[in-house]
Amino acid sequence: GDGASGARSGDGGAQPPTNAIDRELRRAFEEWPALSEEPFLDMLSGMRQELYVSRYATFEPELKRYAYCVAGTVGLMLLPILGVPKFTKEIRAGAIDLGIAIQLTNILRDVGQDVALGRIYLPQEDLARFDVDEADILALRRTPAYCELIRFEVDRARQFLQSARLTVPALPQFSQLVVLAIIQFMGALLDELIARDCDNLSGKVKVGTLQKATCILSAGVEWMRLRLGM
């Protein structure tokens, strides 16, 4: 069965832990009672998709649902650990949007590597919208139409990052800096992809040490402005 199912010691139907993962999950649920089983089960669902899904016809609901399952769920799991006392609808939405933004950014970063595995995560409806031939992607040909497609996908990822940023003030102060740093780093990856003229086919898009340091510094400045009410 799924390790997260019945992991709470207080559940009437809970089974004793059978392996190290079960034991750690049980301990996590005991330490953070606000943790929900739902995101863990949804993550397992997303992982199963990796076994048989290599194309996504639409962004919504297909790719967005997948991104929620494998990454948006992490945001929900982290809320209790980040010390969020009350999960309002706004905070839950922000946590999910941050996870989706991270997954969309990872997809854009790794297109060439995913092609080598026979996977194309870019929605088929978007390929059709920009008149991108899948054969060109499989052949790692970066056409003008492909670049237009990638710019569109980058804008979409940025919209999810911005949505997550709007909920940062509602988080506990000590966790705001962590979230802001993640948002800055994801934004830097997207900026680097555009700076590379949308080349995510010849290799993984990366940011250098200086860029990472700049992200941390920028997050710190943004955090201080939040604290000062600026």
PyMOL CGO cylinders between C-alpha atoms (Angstrom):
from pymol import cmd
from pymol.cgo import CYLINDER

trace = [
    CYLINDER, 0.00, 0.00, 0.00, 0.89, 3.68, -0.10, 0.3, 1, 1, 1, 1, 1, 1,
    CYLINDER, 0.89, 3.68, -0.10, 3.22, 4.62, 2.74, 0.3, 1, 1, 1, 1, 1, 1,
    CYLINDER, 3.22, 4.62, 2.74, 1.31, 7.83, 3.49, 0.3, 1, 1, 1, 1, 1, 1,
    CYLINDER, 1.31, 7.83, 3.49, -2.04, 6.07, 3.78, 0.3, 1, 1, 1, 1, 1, 1,
    CYLINDER, -2.04, 6.07, 3.78, -2.86, 5.45, 7.42, 0.3, 1, 1, 1, 1, 1, 1,
    CYLINDER, -2.86, 5.45, 7.42, 0.49, 6.85, 8.54, 0.3, 1, 1, 1, 1, 1, 1,
    CYLINDER, 0.49, 6.85, 8.54, -1.05, 8.68, 11.49, 0.3, 1, 1, 1, 1, 1, 1,
    CYLINDER, -1.05, 8.68, 11.49, -0.75, 6.70, 14.70, 0.3, 1, 1, 1, 1, 1, 1,
    CYLINDER, -0.75, 6.70, 14.70, -4.14, 7.99, 15.75, 0.3, 1, 1, 1, 1, 1, 1,
    CYLINDER, -4.14, 7.99, 15.75, -5.94, 6.53, 12.73, 0.3, 1, 1, 1, 1, 1, 1,
    CYLINDER, -5.94, 6.53, 12.73, -8.09, 3.59, 13.69, 0.3, 1, 1, 1, 1, 1, 1,
    CYLINDER, -8.09, 3.59, 13.69, -7.06, 1.60, 10.62, 0.3, 1, 1, 1, 1, 1, 1,
    CYLINDER, -7.06, 1.60, 10.62, -3.36, 2.52, 10.71, 0.3, 1, 1, 1, 1, 1, 1,
    CYLINDER, -3.36, 2.52, 10.71, -0.96, -0.35, 10.28, 0.3, 1, 1, 1, 1, 1, 1,
    CYLINDER, -0.96, -0.35, 10.28, 2.39, -0.58, 12.11, 0.3, 1, 1, 1, 1, 1, 1,
    CYLINDER, 2.39, -0.58, 12.11, 5.30, 0.85, 10.08, 0.3, 1, 1, 1, 1, 1, 1,
    CYLINDER, 5.30, 0.85, 10.08, 6.80, -1.82, 7.83, 0.3, 1, 1, 1, 1, 1, 1,
    CYLINDER, 6.80, -1.82, 7.83, 9.93, -0.02, 6.60, 0.3, 1, 1, 1, 1, 1, 1,
    CYLINDER, 9.93, -0.02, 6.60, 12.13, 3.02, 7.19, 0.3, 1, 1, 1, 1, 1, 1,
    CYLINDER, 12.13, 3.02, 7.19, 9.99, 5.30, 5.00, 0.3, 1, 1, 1, 1, 1, 1,
    CYLINDER, 9.99, 5.30, 5.00, 6.84, 4.34, 6.90, 0.3, 1, 1, 1, 1, 1, 1,
    CYLINDER, 6.84, 4.34, 6.90, 8.57, 4.97, 10.21, 0.3, 1, 1, 1, 1, 1, 1,
    CYLINDER, 8.57, 4.97, 10.21, 9.79, 8.41, 9.17, 0.3, 1, 1, 1, 1, 1, 1,
    CYLINDER, 9.79, 8.41, 9.17, 6.37, 9.33, 7.81, 0.3, 1, 1, 1, 1, 1, 1,
    CYLINDER, 6.37, 9.33, 7.81, 4.77, 8.28, 11.08, 0.3, 1, 1, 1, 1, 1, 1,
    CYLINDER, 4.77, 8.28, 11.08, 7.27, 10.40, 12.98, 0.3, 1, 1, 1, 1, 1, 1,
    CYLINDER, 7.27, 10.40, 12.98, 6.62, 13.39, 10.70, 0.3, 1, 1, 1, 1, 1, 1,
    CYLINDER, 6.62, 13.39, 10.70, 2.85, 13.18, 11.19, 0.3, 1, 1, 1, 1, 1, 1,
    CYLINDER, 2.85, 13.18, 11.19, 3.35, 12.98, 14.95, 0.3, 1, 1, 1, 1, 1, 1,
    CYLINDER, 3.35, 12.98, 14.95, 5.74, 15.96, 15.01, 0.3, 1, 1, 1, 1, 1, 1,
    CYLINDER, 5.74, 15.96, 15.01, 3.60, 18.13, 12.71, 0.3, 1, 1, 1, 1, 1, 1,
    CYLINDER, 3.60, 18.13, 12.71, -0.06, 17.22, 13.36, 0.3, 1, 1, 1, 1, 1, 1,
    CYLINDER, -0.06, 17.22, 13.36, -1.23, 19.71, 10.72, 0.3, 1, 1, 1, 1, 1, 1,
    CYLINDER, -1.23, 19.71, 10.72, 0.31, 17.56, 7.99, 0.3, 1, 1, 1, 1, 1, 1,
    CYLINDER, 0.31, 17.56, 7.99, -2.27, 16.04, 5.68, 0.3, 1, 1, 1, 1, 1, 1,
    CYLINDER, -2.27, 16.04, 5.68, -2.02, 12.67, 3.94, 0.3, 1, 1, 1, 1, 1, 1,
    CYLINDER, -2.02, 12.67, 3.94, -3.56, 14.08, 0.75, 0.3, 1, 1, 1, 1, 1, 1,
    CYLINDER, -3.56, 14.08, 0.75, -0.45, 15.71, -0.76, 0.3, 1, 1, 1, 1, 1, 1,
    CYLINDER, -0.45, 15.71, -0.76, 1.60, 12.59, -0.10, 0.3, 1, 1, 1, 1, 1, 1,
    CYLINDER, 1.60, 12.59, -0.10, -0.94, 10.43, -1.92, 0.3, 1, 1, 1, 1, 1, 1,
    CYLINDER, -0.94, 10.43, -1.92, -1.18, 12.97, -4.75, 0.3, 1, 1, 1, 1, 1, 1,
    CYLINDER, -1.18, 12.97, -4.75, 2.62, 12.92, -5.11, 0.3, 1, 1, 1, 1, 1, 1,
    CYLINDER, 2.62, 12.92, -5.11, 2.57, 9.14, -5.45, 0.3, 1, 1, 1, 1, 1, 1,
    CYLINDER, 2.57, 9.14, -5.45, -0.05, 9.56, -8.18, 0.3, 1, 1, 1, 1, 1, 1,
    CYLINDER, -0.05, 9.56, -8.18, 2.26, 11.95, -10.04, 0.3, 1, 1, 1, 1, 1, 1,
    CYLINDER, 2.26, 11.95, -10.04, 5.18, 9.56, -9.72, 0.3, 1, 1, 1, 1, 1, 1,
    CYLINDER, 5.18, 9.56, -9.72, 3.10, 6.76, -11.20, 0.3, 1, 1, 1, 1, 1, 1,
    CYLINDER, 3.10, 6.76, -11.20, 2.40, 8.96, -14.23, 0.3, 1, 1, 1, 1, 1, 1,
    CYLINDER, 2.40, 8.96, -14.23, 6.12, 8.95, -14.98, 0.3, 1, 1, 1, 1, 1, 1,
    CYLINDER, 6.12, 8.95, -14.98, 5.84, 5.22, -15.70, 0.3, 1, 1, 1, 1, 1, 1,
    CYLINDER, 5.84, 5.22, -15.70, 3.42, 5.55, -18.60, 0.3, 1, 1, 1, 1, 1, 1,
    CYLINDER, 3.42, 5.55, -18.60, 2.90, 9.19, -19.63, 0.3, 1, 1, 1, 1, 1, 1,
    CYLINDER, 2.90, 9.19, -19.63, 5.45, 10.83, -21.95, 0.3, 1, 1, 1, 1, 1, 1,
    CYLINDER, 5.45, 10.83, -21.95, 3.24, 13.51, -23.56, 0.3, 1, 1, 1, 1, 1, 1,
    CYLINDER, 3.24, 13.51, -23.56, 0.68, 15.99, -22.22, 0.3, 1, 1, 1, 1, 1, 1,
    CYLINDER, 0.68, 15.99, -22.22, -2.08, 17.17, -24.54, 0.3, 1, 1, 1, 1, 1, 1,
    CYLINDER, -2.08, 17.17, -24.54, -3.04, 20.28, -22.56, 0.3, 1, 1, 1, 1, 1, 1,
    CYLINDER, -3.04, 20.28, -22.56, -1.63, 22.56, -19.91, 0.3, 1, 1, 1, 1, 1, 1,
    CYLINDER, -1.63, 22.56, -19.91, -4.91, 22.63, -18.03, 0.3, 1, 1, 1, 1, 1, 1,
    CYLINDER, -4.91, 22.63, -18.03, -5.85, 20.24, -16.69, 0.3, 1, 1, 1, 1, 1, 1,
    CYLINDER, -5.85, 20.24, -16.69, -3.18, 17.71, -17.72, 0.3, 1, 1, 1, 1, 1, 1,
    CYLINDER, -3.18, 17.71, -17.72, 0.27, 19.26, -17.23, 0.3, 1, 1, 1, 1, 1, 1,
    CYLINDER, 0.27, 19.26, -17.23, -0.89, 21.56, -14.43, 0.3, 1, 1, 1, 1, 1, 1,
    CYLINDER, -0.89, 21.56, -14.43, -2.28, 18.56, -12.54, 0.3, 1, 1, 1, 1, 1, 1,
    CYLINDER, -2.28, 18.56, -12.54, 0.97, 16.66, -13.03, 0.3, 1, 1, 1, 1, 1, 1,
    CYLINDER, 0.97, 16.66, -13.03, 2.99, 19.67, -11.83, 0.3, 1, 1, 1, 1, 1, 1,
    CYLINDER, 2.99, 19.67, -11.83, 0.76, 19.92, -8.77, 0.3, 1, 1, 1, 1, 1, 1,
    CYLINDER, 0.76, 19.92, -8.77, 1.19, 16.23, -7.99, 0.3, 1, 1, 1, 1, 1, 1,
    CYLINDER, 1.19, 16.23, -7.99, 4.99, 16.16, -8.18, 0.3, 1, 1, 1, 1, 1, 1,
    CYLINDER, 4.99, 16.16, -8.18, 5.80, 19.64, -6.88, 0.3, 1, 1, 1, 1, 1, 1,
    CYLINDER, 5.80, 19.64, -6.88, 2.75, 21.60, -5.69, 0.3, 1, 1, 1, 1, 1, 1,
    CYLINDER, 2.75, 21.60, -5.69, 2.26, 18.88, -3.11, 0.3, 1, 1, 1, 1, 1, 1,
    CYLINDER, 2.26, 18.88, -3.11, 5.70, 19.66, -1.67, 0.3, 1, 1, 1, 1, 1, 1,
    CYLINDER, 5.70, 19.66, -1.67, 4.54, 23.20, -0.96, 0.3, 1, 1, 1, 1, 1, 1,
    CYLINDER, 4.54, 23.20, -0.96, 1.58, 21.86, 1.00, 0.3, 1, 1, 1, 1, 1, 1,
    CYLINDER, 1.58, 21.86, 1.00, 3.80, 19.42, 2.90, 0.3, 1, 1, 1, 1, 1, 1,
    CYLINDER, 3.80, 19.42, 2.90, 6.16, 22.22, 3.90, 0.3, 1, 1, 1, 1, 1, 1,
    CYLINDER, 6.16, 22.22, 3.90, 3.54, 24.61, 5.29, 0.3, 1, 1, 1, 1, 1, 1,
    CYLINDER, 3.54, 24.61, 5.29, 3.45, 23.04, 8.78, 0.3, 1, 1, 1, 1, 1, 1,
    CYLINDER, 3.45, 23.04, 8.78, 7.25, 22.69, 8.80, 0.3, 1, 1, 1, 1, 1, 1,
    CYLINDER, 7.25, 22.69, 8.80, 7.61, 26.37, 7.87, 0.3, 1, 1, 1, 1, 1, 1,
    CYLINDER, 7.61, 26.37, 7.87, 5.54, 27.23, 10.90, 0.3, 1, 1, 1, 1, 1, 1,
    CYLINDER, 5.54, 27.23, 10.90, 2.39, 28.40, 9.16, 0.3, 1, 1, 1, 1, 1, 1,
    CYLINDER, 2.39, 28.40, 9.16, -0.20, 28.40, 11.96, 0.3, 1, 1, 1, 1, 1, 1,
    CYLINDER, -0.20, 28.40, 11.96, -3.31, 28.49, 9.79, 0.3, 1, 1, 1, 1, 1, 1,
    CYLINDER, -3.31, 28.49, 9.79, -3.65, 27.24, 6.23, 0.3, 1, 1, 1, 1, 1, 1,
    CYLINDER, -3.65, 27.24, 6.23, -5.89, 29.82, 4.64, 0.3, 1, 1, 1, 1, 1, 1,
    CYLINDER, -5.89, 29.82, 4.64, -7.11, 29.34, 1.09, 0.3, 1, 1, 1, 1, 1, 1,
    CYLINDER, -7.11, 29.34, 1.09, -4.69, 32.07, -0.01, 0.3, 1, 1, 1, 1, 1, 1,
    CYLINDER, -4.69, 32.07, -0.01, -1.66, 30.42, 1.60, 0.3, 1, 1, 1, 1, 1, 1,
    CYLINDER, -1.66, 30.42, 1.60, -2.54, 26.98, 0.22, 0.3, 1, 1, 1, 1, 1, 1,
    CYLINDER, -2.54, 26.98, 0.22, -2.92, 28.44, -3.27, 0.3, 1, 1, 1, 1, 1, 1,
    CYLINDER, -2.92, 28.44, -3.27, 0.43, 30.23, -2.98, 0.3, 1, 1, 1, 1, 1, 1,
    CYLINDER, 0.43, 30.23, -2.98, 2.19, 27.05, -1.84, 0.3, 1, 1, 1, 1, 1, 1,
    CYLINDER, 2.19, 27.05, -1.84, 0.72, 25.09, -4.73, 0.3, 1, 1, 1, 1, 1, 1,
    CYLINDER, 0.72, 25.09, -4.73, 1.55, 27.83, -7.26, 0.3, 1, 1, 1, 1, 1, 1,
    CYLINDER, 1.55, 27.83, -7.26, 5.17, 27.93, -6.07, 0.3, 1, 1, 1, 1, 1, 1,
    CYLINDER, 5.17, 27.93, -6.07, 5.46, 24.18, -6.55, 0.3, 1, 1, 1, 1, 1, 1,
    CYLINDER, 5.46, 24.18, -6.55, 3.90, 24.38, -10.01, 0.3, 1, 1, 1, 1, 1, 1,
    CYLINDER, 3.90, 24.38, -10.01, 6.27, 27.23, -10.94, 0.3, 1, 1, 1, 1, 1, 1,
    CYLINDER, 6.27, 27.23, -10.94, 9.26, 25.16, -9.82, 0.3, 1, 1, 1, 1, 1, 1,
    CYLINDER, 9.26, 25.16, -9.82, 8.14, 22.17, -11.87, 0.3, 1, 1, 1, 1, 1, 1,
    CYLINDER, 8.14, 22.17, -11.87, 7.43, 24.27, -14.97, 0.3, 1, 1, 1, 1, 1, 1,
    CYLINDER, 7.43, 24.27, -14.97, 10.88, 25.85, -14.62, 0.3, 1, 1, 1, 1, 1, 1,
    CYLINDER, 10.88, 25.85, -14.62, 12.49, 22.43, -14.27, 0.3, 1, 1, 1, 1, 1, 1,
    CYLINDER, 12.49, 22.43, -14.27, 10.66, 21.25, -17.39, 0.3, 1, 1, 1, 1, 1, 1,
    CYLINDER, 10.66, 21.25, -17.39, 11.95, 24.25, -19.33, 0.3, 1, 1, 1, 1, 1, 1,
    CYLINDER, 11.95, 24.25, -19.33, 15.46, 23.71, -17.97, 0.3, 1, 1, 1, 1, 1, 1,
    CYLINDER, 15.46, 23.71, -17.97, 15.59, 20.05, -18.99, 0.3, 1, 1, 1, 1, 1, 1,
    CYLINDER, 15.59, 20.05, -18.99, 13.88, 19.81, -22.39, 0.3, 1, 1, 1, 1, 1, 1,
    CYLINDER, 13.88, 19.81, -22.39, 16.96, 18.38, -24.12, 0.3, 1, 1, 1, 1, 1, 1,
    CYLINDER, 16.96, 18.38, -24.12, 17.58, 15.82, -21.39, 0.3, 1, 1, 1, 1, 1, 1,
    CYLINDER, 17.58, 15.82, -21.39, 13.93, 14.78, -21.36, 0.3, 1, 1, 1, 1, 1, 1,
    CYLINDER, 13.93, 14.78, -21.36, 13.98, 14.28, -25.13, 0.3, 1, 1, 1, 1, 1, 1,
    CYLINDER, 13.98, 14.28, -25.13, 16.81, 11.78, -24.63, 0.3, 1, 1, 1, 1, 1, 1,
    CYLINDER, 16.81, 11.78, -24.63, 14.41, 9.84, -22.38, 0.3, 1, 1, 1, 1, 1, 1,
    CYLINDER, 14.41, 9.84, -22.38, 11.63, 10.00, -24.96, 0.3, 1, 1, 1, 1, 1, 1,
    CYLINDER, 11.63, 10.00, -24.96, 9.63, 12.61, -23.04, 0.3, 1, 1, 1, 1, 1, 1,
    CYLINDER, 9.63, 12.61, -23.04, 8.21, 15.95, -24.10, 0.3, 1, 1, 1, 1, 1, 1,
    CYLINDER, 8.21, 15.95, -24.10, 6.47, 17.76, -21.27, 0.3, 1, 1, 1, 1, 1, 1,
    CYLINDER, 6.47, 17.76, -21.27, 5.63, 20.89, -23.29, 0.3, 1, 1, 1, 1, 1, 1,
    CYLINDER, 5.63, 20.89, -23.29, 1.86, 20.70, -23.89, 0.3, 1, 1, 1, 1, 1, 1,
    CYLINDER, 1.86, 20.70, -23.89, 0.89, 19.45, -27.33, 0.3, 1, 1, 1, 1, 1, 1,
    CYLINDER, 0.89, 19.45, -27.33, -1.71, 22.23, -27.60, 0.3, 1, 1, 1, 1, 1, 1,
    CYLINDER, -1.71, 22.23, -27.60, 1.08, 24.80, -27.20, 0.3, 1, 1, 1, 1, 1, 1,
    CYLINDER, 1.08, 24.80, -27.20, 3.19, 23.12, -29.89, 0.3, 1, 1, 1, 1, 1, 1,
    CYLINDER, 3.19, 23.12, -29.89, 0.21, 23.40, -32.23, 0.3, 1, 1, 1, 1, 1, 1,
    CYLINDER, 0.21, 23.40, -32.23, -0.46, 27.02, -31.22, 0.3, 1, 1, 1, 1, 1, 1,
    CYLINDER, -0.46, 27.02, -31.22, 3.08, 28.06, -32.19, 0.3, 1, 1, 1, 1, 1, 1,
    CYLINDER, 3.08, 28.06, -32.19, 3.32, 25.69, -35.14, 0.3, 1, 1, 1, 1, 1, 1,
    CYLINDER, 3.32, 25.69, -35.14, 6.18, 23.72, -33.59, 0.3, 1, 1, 1, 1, 1, 1,
    CYLINDER, 6.18, 23.72, -33.59, 6.85, 20.31, -35.13, 0.3, 1, 1, 1, 1, 1, 1,
    CYLINDER, 6.85, 20.31, -35.13, 7.55, 17.65, -32.50, 0.3, 1, 1, 1, 1, 1, 1,
    CYLINDER, 7.55, 17.65, -32.50, 10.06, 16.13, -34.91, 0.3, 1, 1, 1, 1, 1, 1,
    CYLINDER, 10.06, 16.13, -34.91, 12.17, 19.28, -34.60, 0.3, 1, 1, 1, 1, 1, 1,
    CYLINDER, 12.17, 19.28, -34.60, 12.22, 18.98, -30.81, 0.3, 1, 1, 1, 1, 1, 1,
    CYLINDER, 12.22, 18.98, -30.81, 13.17, 15.30, -31.02, 0.3, 1, 1, 1, 1, 1, 1,
    CYLINDER, 13.17, 15.30, -31.02, 15.97, 16.26, -33.40, 0.3, 1, 1, 1, 1, 1, 1,
    CYLINDER, 15.97, 16.26, -33.40, 17.02, 19.07, -31.01, 0.3, 1, 1, 1, 1, 1, 1,
    CYLINDER, 17.02, 19.07, -31.01, 16.43, 21.73, -33.67, 0.3, 1, 1, 1, 1, 1, 1,
    CYLINDER, 16.43, 21.73, -33.67, 15.86, 25.17, -32.14, 0.3, 1, 1, 1, 1, 1, 1,
    CYLINDER, 15.86, 25.17, -32.14, 13.64, 26.88, -34.68, 0.3, 1, 1, 1, 1, 1, 1,
    CYLINDER, 13.64, 26.88, -34.68, 12.23, 30.45, -34.46, 0.3, 1, 1, 1, 1, 1, 1,
    CYLINDER, 12.23, 30.45, -34.46, 8.80, 28.94, -33.74, 0.3, 1, 1, 1, 1, 1, 1,
    CYLINDER, 8.80, 28.94, -33.74, 10.29, 26.87, -30.91, 0.3, 1, 1, 1, 1, 1, 1,
    CYLINDER, 10.29, 26.87, -30.91, 11.82, 29.99, -29.37, 0.3, 1, 1, 1, 1, 1, 1,
    CYLINDER, 11.82, 29.99, -29.37, 8.43, 31.71, -29.43, 0.3, 1, 1, 1, 1, 1, 1,
    CYLINDER, 8.43, 31.71, -29.43, 6.93, 28.68, -27.70, 0.3, 1, 1, 1, 1, 1, 1,
    CYLINDER, 6.93, 28.68, -27.70, 9.60, 28.74, -24.99, 0.3, 1, 1, 1, 1, 1, 1,
    CYLINDER, 9.60, 28.74, -24.99, 9.08, 32.47, -24.36, 0.3, 1, 1, 1, 1, 1, 1,
    CYLINDER, 9.08, 32.47, -24.36, 5.38, 31.75, -23.88, 0.3, 1, 1, 1, 1, 1, 1,
    CYLINDER, 5.38, 31.75, -23.88, 6.12, 28.93, -21.42, 0.3, 1, 1, 1, 1, 1, 1,
    CYLINDER, 6.12, 28.93, -21.42, 8.60, 31.12, -19.53, 0.3, 1, 1, 1, 1, 1, 1,
    CYLINDER, 8.60, 31.12, -19.53, 5.93, 33.81, -19.12, 0.3, 1, 1, 1, 1, 1, 1,
    CYLINDER, 5.93, 33.81, -19.12, 3.53, 31.20, -17.77, 0.3, 1, 1, 1, 1, 1, 1,
    CYLINDER, 3.53, 31.20, -17.77, 6.07, 30.00, -15.20, 0.3, 1, 1, 1, 1, 1, 1,
    CYLINDER, 6.07, 30.00, -15.20, 6.73, 33.60, -14.16, 0.3, 1, 1, 1, 1, 1, 1,
    CYLINDER, 6.73, 33.60, -14.16, 3.02, 34.15, -13.58, 0.3, 1, 1, 1, 1, 1, 1,
    CYLINDER, 3.02, 34.15, -13.58, 2.98, 31.26, -11.12, 0.3, 1, 1, 1, 1, 1, 1,
    CYLINDER, 2.98, 31.26, -11.12, 6.09, 32.63, -9.40, 0.3, 1, 1, 1, 1, 1, 1,
    CYLINDER, 6.09, 32.63, -9.40, 4.40, 36.02, -9.05, 0.3, 1, 1, 1, 1, 1, 1,
    CYLINDER, 4.40, 36.02, -9.05, 1.28, 34.42, -7.63, 0.3, 1, 1, 1, 1, 1, 1,
    CYLINDER, 1.28, 34.42, -7.63, 3.42, 32.66, -5.01, 0.3, 1, 1, 1, 1, 1, 1,
    CYLINDER, 3.42, 32.66, -5.01, 5.27, 35.90, -4.21, 0.3, 1, 1, 1, 1, 1, 1,
    CYLINDER, 5.27, 35.90, -4.21, 2.00, 37.67, -3.38, 0.3, 1, 1, 1, 1, 1, 1,
    CYLINDER, 2.00, 37.67, -3.38, 1.34, 35.25, -0.51, 0.3, 1, 1, 1, 1, 1, 1,
    CYLINDER, 1.34, 35.25, -0.51, 4.81, 35.59, 1.09, 0.3, 1, 1, 1, 1, 1, 1,
    CYLINDER, 4.81, 35.59, 1.09, 3.72, 38.39, 3.49, 0.3, 1, 1, 1, 1, 1, 1,
    CYLINDER, 3.72, 38.39, 3.49, 1.19, 35.97, 5.00, 0.3, 1, 1, 1, 1, 1, 1,
    CYLINDER, 1.19, 35.97, 5.00, 3.94, 33.51, 5.98, 0.3, 1, 1, 1, 1, 1, 1,
    CYLINDER, 3.94, 33.51, 5.98, 5.82, 33.55, 9.30, 0.3, 1, 1, 1, 1, 1, 1,
    CYLINDER, 5.82, 33.55, 9.30, 8.79, 35.92, 9.10, 0.3, 1, 1, 1, 1, 1, 1,
    CYLINDER, 8.79, 35.92, 9.10, 11.48, 33.25, 9.49, 0.3, 1, 1, 1, 1, 1, 1,
    CYLINDER, 11.48, 33.25, 9.49, 10.13, 31.27, 6.52, 0.3, 1, 1, 1, 1, 1, 1,
    CYLINDER, 10.13, 31.27, 6.52, 9.64, 34.26, 4.21, 0.3, 1, 1, 1, 1, 1, 1,
    CYLINDER, 9.64, 34.26, 4.21, 13.34, 34.47, 3.35, 0.3, 1, 1, 1, 1, 1, 1,
    CYLINDER, 13.34, 34.47, 3.35, 13.48, 30.80, 2.32, 0.3, 1, 1, 1, 1, 1, 1,
    CYLINDER, 13.48, 30.80, 2.32, 10.51, 31.16, -0.01, 0.3, 1, 1, 1, 1, 1, 1,
    CYLINDER, 10.51, 31.16, -0.01, 11.80, 34.43, -1.47, 0.3, 1, 1, 1, 1, 1, 1,
    CYLINDER, 11.80, 34.43, -1.47, 15.18, 32.81, -2.19, 0.3, 1, 1, 1, 1, 1, 1,
    CYLINDER, 15.18, 32.81, -2.19, 13.48, 29.96, -4.04, 0.3, 1, 1, 1, 1, 1, 1,
    CYLINDER, 13.48, 29.96, -4.04, 11.43, 32.43, -6.09, 0.3, 1, 1, 1, 1, 1, 1,
    CYLINDER, 11.43, 32.43, -6.09, 14.55, 34.45, -6.94, 0.3, 1, 1, 1, 1, 1, 1,
    CYLINDER, 14.55, 34.45, -6.94, 16.46, 31.32, -7.99, 0.3, 1, 1, 1, 1, 1, 1,
    CYLINDER, 16.46, 31.32, -7.99, 13.67, 30.03, -10.21, 0.3, 1, 1, 1, 1, 1, 1,
    CYLINDER, 13.67, 30.03, -10.21, 13.37, 33.47, -11.77, 0.3, 1, 1, 1, 1, 1, 1,
    CYLINDER, 13.37, 33.47, -11.77, 17.11, 33.50, -12.45, 0.3, 1, 1, 1, 1, 1, 1,
    CYLINDER, 17.11, 33.50, -12.45, 16.85, 30.15, -14.26, 0.3, 1, 1, 1, 1, 1, 1,
    CYLINDER, 16.85, 30.15, -14.26, 14.10, 31.54, -16.47, 0.3, 1, 1, 1, 1, 1, 1,
    CYLINDER, 14.10, 31.54, -16.47, 16.13, 34.69, -17.13, 0.3, 1, 1, 1, 1, 1, 1,
    CYLINDER, 16.13, 34.69, -17.13, 19.14, 32.55, -18.08, 0.3, 1, 1, 1, 1, 1, 1,
    CYLINDER, 19.14, 32.55, -18.08, 17.04, 30.53, -20.52, 0.3, 1, 1, 1, 1, 1, 1,
    CYLINDER, 17.04, 30.53, -20.52, 15.91, 33.71, -22.28, 0.3, 1, 1, 1, 1, 1, 1,
    CYLINDER, 15.91, 33.71, -22.28, 19.48, 35.05, -22.24, 0.3, 1, 1, 1, 1, 1, 1,
    CYLINDER, 19.48, 35.05, -22.24, 20.57, 31.83, -23.98, 0.3, 1, 1, 1, 1, 1, 1,
    CYLINDER, 20.57, 31.83, -23.98, 18.10, 32.61, -26.76, 0.3, 1, 1, 1, 1, 1, 1,
    CYLINDER, 18.10, 32.61, -26.76, 15.79, 29.84, -25.52, 0.3, 1, 1, 1, 1, 1, 1,
    CYLINDER, 15.79, 29.84, -25.52, 18.44, 27.14, -25.93, 0.3, 1, 1, 1, 1, 1, 1,
    CYLINDER, 18.44, 27.14, -25.93, 17.36, 24.33, -23.61, 0.3, 1, 1, 1, 1, 1, 1,
    CYLINDER, 17.36, 24.33, -23.61, 18.03, 21.65, -26.21, 0.3, 1, 1, 1, 1, 1, 1,
    CYLINDER, 18.03, 21.65, -26.21, 21.84, 21.55, -26.29, 0.3, 1, 1, 1, 1, 1, 1,
    CYLINDER, 21.84, 21.55, -26.29, 22.19, 21.13, -22.52, 0.3, 1, 1, 1, 1, 1, 1,
    CYLINDER, 22.19, 21.13, -22.52, 20.69, 21.85, -19.12, 0.3, 1, 1, 1, 1, 1, 1,
    CYLINDER, 20.69, 21.85, -19.12, 20.13, 25.51, -18.33, 0.3, 1, 1, 1, 1, 1, 1,
    CYLINDER, 20.13, 25.51, -18.33, 22.16, 26.49, -15.27, 0.3, 1, 1, 1, 1, 1, 1,
    CYLINDER, 22.16, 26.49, -15.27, 22.92, 29.59, -13.23, 0.3, 1, 1, 1, 1, 1, 1,
    CYLINDER, 22.92, 29.59, -13.23, 26.42, 30.30, -11.99, 0.3, 1, 1, 1, 1, 1, 1,
    CYLINDER, 26.42, 30.30, -11.99, 27.69, 30.81, -8.47, 0.3, 1, 1, 1, 1, 1, 1,
    CYLINDER, 27.69, 30.81, -8.47, 27.59, 34.60, -8.80, 0.3, 1, 1, 1, 1, 1, 1,
    CYLINDER, 27.59, 34.60, -8.80, 23.97, 34.46, -10.00, 0.3, 1, 1, 1, 1, 1, 1,
    CYLINDER, 23.97, 34.46, -10.00, 23.05, 32.24, -7.05, 0.3, 1, 1, 1, 1, 1, 1,
    CYLINDER, 23.05, 32.24, -7.05, 24.68, 34.65, -4.63, 0.3, 1, 1, 1, 1, 1, 1,
    CYLINDER, 24.68, 34.65, -4.63, 22.79, 37.51, -6.27, 0.3, 1, 1, 1, 1, 1, 1,
    CYLINDER, 22.79, 37.51, -6.27, 19.52, 35.59, -5.79, 0.3, 1, 1, 1, 1, 1, 1,
    CYLINDER, 19.52, 35.59, -5.79, 20.21, 35.19, -2.07, 0.3, 1, 1, 1, 1, 1, 1,
    CYLINDER, 20.21, 35.19, -2.07, 21.15, 38.86, -1.74, 0.3, 1, 1, 1, 1, 1, 1,
    CYLINDER, 21.15, 38.86, -1.74, 18.03, 39.96, -3.65, 0.3, 1, 1, 1, 1, 1, 1,
    CYLINDER, 18.03, 39.96, -3.65, 15.86, 37.72, -1.47, 0.3, 1, 1, 1, 1, 1, 1,
    CYLINDER, 15.86, 37.72, -1.47, 17.43, 39.26, 1.63, 0.3, 1, 1, 1, 1, 1, 1,
    CYLINDER, 17.43, 39.26, 1.63, 16.72, 42.79, 0.41, 0.3, 1, 1, 1, 1, 1, 1,
    CYLINDER, 16.72, 42.79, 0.41, 13.13, 41.86, -0.44, 0.3, 1, 1, 1, 1, 1, 1,
    CYLINDER, 13.13, 41.86, -0.44, 12.70, 40.23, 2.97, 0.3, 1, 1, 1, 1, 1, 1,
    CYLINDER, 12.70, 40.23, 2.97, 14.00, 43.31, 4.80, 0.3, 1, 1, 1, 1, 1, 1,
    CYLINDER, 14.00, 43.31, 4.80, 11.60, 45.52, 2.85, 0.3, 1, 1, 1, 1, 1, 1,
    CYLINDER, 11.60, 45.52, 2.85, 8.75, 43.25, 3.91, 0.3, 1, 1, 1, 1, 1, 1,
    CYLINDER, 8.75, 43.25, 3.91, 9.79, 43.51, 7.54, 0.3, 1, 1, 1, 1, 1, 1,
    CYLINDER, 9.79, 43.51, 7.54, 10.04, 47.27, 7.29, 0.3, 1, 1, 1, 1, 1, 1,
    CYLINDER, 10.04, 47.27, 7.29, 6.68, 47.51, 5.56, 0.3, 1, 1, 1, 1, 1, 1,
    CYLINDER, 6.68, 47.51, 5.56, 8.20, 49.02, 2.42, 0.3, 1, 1, 1, 1, 1, 1,
]
cmd.load_cgo(trace, "trace")
